[in-house]
Each structure stands twice: as C-alpha cells, then as structure tokens.
Amino acid sequence: MFTWWQNLDSVIVFNSWLQLITMIGAALTTISILLLWINGNRMSRYLIEREQSASKKIKAVEKAAEEIRKELLATQQNQDIADQRRRLAEMDAGSLRKEMEKIRNRYASAESALKDRIDELKDMNITSSGTTTQNIEVVAQKGALDSEQKKMLAKLLNSGPKGEMDIISVLEDATSHETAIELKELFDSHGWSTSEIIQSAFTHPPEGFVLVIHSKQTAPSYAKFLQRSLTTIGLPVSAQVNTKYREWSISLIVGQIDQ
C-alpha cells in the first residue's frame, strides 16, 4: 500500500503538490484578509457618512423649527396688532375727540385759575403788614396720569391681551415712583402680572416712558399693544433694545416727567 512512499519520484511529486496546495491556501488566506480589510474600510466610511448625514438632517430640522417658531411669533404679534386696531376702530372717534377737547378745556381752565390765584396771593403779600405773613403750601400731584388718562388706559387694558411686565422708576424721583405705582395698580387690576416697583439709579435718567426688550426676536407678542395703548392716552413713549434685560420680557421705565 505504501510502496509509492518508497519511490523517490512519487515522494517528489507528492511534495510538489503539497507545496502547491500550501501556497494556494496562503494566497487564499491573504486574499481573504485583504477583502475583510477593504470591507471594513467601506463599512467605516459608510457609518461615518451616515452619521454626518444624520447630523446634517438634525441641524436642518432644528433650523426649520426655529424658523417656524419665529413665524408663529410674528403671526401672533400681527394678530394682536390687528385685534388692537380693530378694537380702536370700534371705539367712537367722535367721543374720543370730545373727551380730549374736554380735557384740554379743563387744563386751560385750571391753568387760568391757578394763574389768577398766584396773582391774588402776590397782591396779598405786597399789601400785607410786616406782622402778617401768608404761608403758601403747594401740593404736588402724586403721579403724572390724570383721571381721564386712567379711564382710557383701563378701557384699553380691559379689551386687550394680558401679559407680564417689569416696572422701573427713577431713584429719588417722587413723581416717577408715584406714577409707577399708579400704573402697577392699573395693570394688576386688569389681569396683568407686574413685578414690585424697581427703583433704579440712572447716570442720565430717561425722559418720559421707555419700553425695553431684550431683542426684536424675543419681544413679547403684546409689546406693540402696550406701546400703542400708552401712546393713545397721550404719554410720551419710546422703545429700546437692551440685551441686559431678560429674554421674552418687557420692562417699562418711568423716567423724568415734566408736569
């Protein structure tokens, strides 16, 4: 059975075949390793590309969500403005003019009466004897809003949107502080949420009333309504953007008021 093993030629042929099979096996192993390496690289590139694509999609979705949020905010603001315009249009323009005319007449009458009273007191001081003196006490108005302005503002607030607001007065300015208190009472009584009066020191105190927001993008939807309402009742109102203030908030600064 093993006679071929004793034959040198048979052994040489067998050895040759064995070497050939070994080389083929080594070549197949090398090819397999190379194919596995190539497939591994392909898979890694595929996973990296897929991750990058997913990241881009996430960023696109976030950007789209931000655009939708801005559009919704703008739509809400436009809706509030439209509602305010409609309510103001429904108000009787004639009656408003009459009320304003009455207010102007009252101011004119009060100013004339005050002037006459001052002239009368001056005459009394001039003709009085040395032992008789007249002590004149001038009582200042508590705030800058008169009764008609309060009524008009209450009517506007009653029919308008509600929101939150910070009210700031000028430190050591009695008129500013009293006016801020009057406004707080008005807004609180008509469903608004206002903070406690903040008395702040200003290097250059503002004139009149100032509405301050963090940015146009984060302005509350009722900011325009608030500005229009205060302007409607005859208050000098301006608007400012200041990133030091909180986002999505609005602050009303009651500055120095000429009376």
Residue, then its C-alpha position, 0 to 999 in steps of 0.5 A: m500500500f505504501t510502496w509509492w512512499q518508497n519511490l523517490d519520484s512519487v515522494i517528489v511529486f507528492n511534495s510538489w503538490l503539497q507545496l502547491i496546495t500550501m501556497i494556494g491556501a496562503a494566497l487564499t488566506t491573504i486574499s481573504i484578509l485583504l477583502l475583510w480589510i477593504n470591507g471594513n474600510r467601506m463599512s467605516r466610511y459608510l457609518i461615518e457618512r451616515e452619521q454626518s448625514a444624520s447630523k446634517k438632517i438634525k441641524a436642518v430640522e432644528k433650523a426649520a423649527e426655529e424658523i417656524r417658531k419665529e413665524l408663529l411669533a410674528t403671526q401672533q404679534n400681527q394678530d394682536i396688532a390687528d385685534q388692537r386696531r380693530r378694537l380702536a376702530e370700534m371705539d367712537a372717534g367722535s367721543l374720543r375727540k370730545e373727551m380730549e377737547k374736554i380735557r384740554n378745556r379743563y387744563a386751560s381752565a385750571e391753568s387760568a385759575l391757578k394763574d389768577r390765584i398766584d396773582e391774588l396771593k402776590d397782591m396779598n403779600i405786597t399789601s400785607s403788614g410786616t406782622t402778617t405773613q401768608n404761608i403758601e403750601v403747594v401740593a404736588q400731584k402724586g403721579a403724572l396720569d390724570s383721571e381721564q388718562k386712567k379711564m382710557l388706559a383701563k378701557l384699553l387694558n380691559s379689551g386687550p391681551k394680558g401679559e407680564m411686565d417689569i416696572i422701573s422708576v427713577l431713584e429719588d424721583a417722587t413723581s416717577h415712583e408715584t406714577a409707577i405705582e399708579l400704573k402697577e395698580l392699573f395693570d394688576s387690576h386688569g389681569w396683568s402680572t407686574s413685578e414690585i416697583i424697581q427703583s433704579a439709579f440712572t447716570h442720565p435718567p430717561e425722559g418720559f416712558v421707555l419700553v425695553i426688550h431684550s431683542k426684536q426676536t424675543a419681544p413679547s407678542y403684546a409689546k406693540f399693544l402696550q406701546r400703542s395703548l400708552t401712546t393713545i392716552g397721550l404719554p410720551v413713549s419710546a422703545q429700546v433694545n437692551t440685551k441686559y434685560r431678560e429674554w421674552s420680557i418687557s420692562l417699562i421705565v418711568g423716567q423724568i416727567d415734566q408736569 
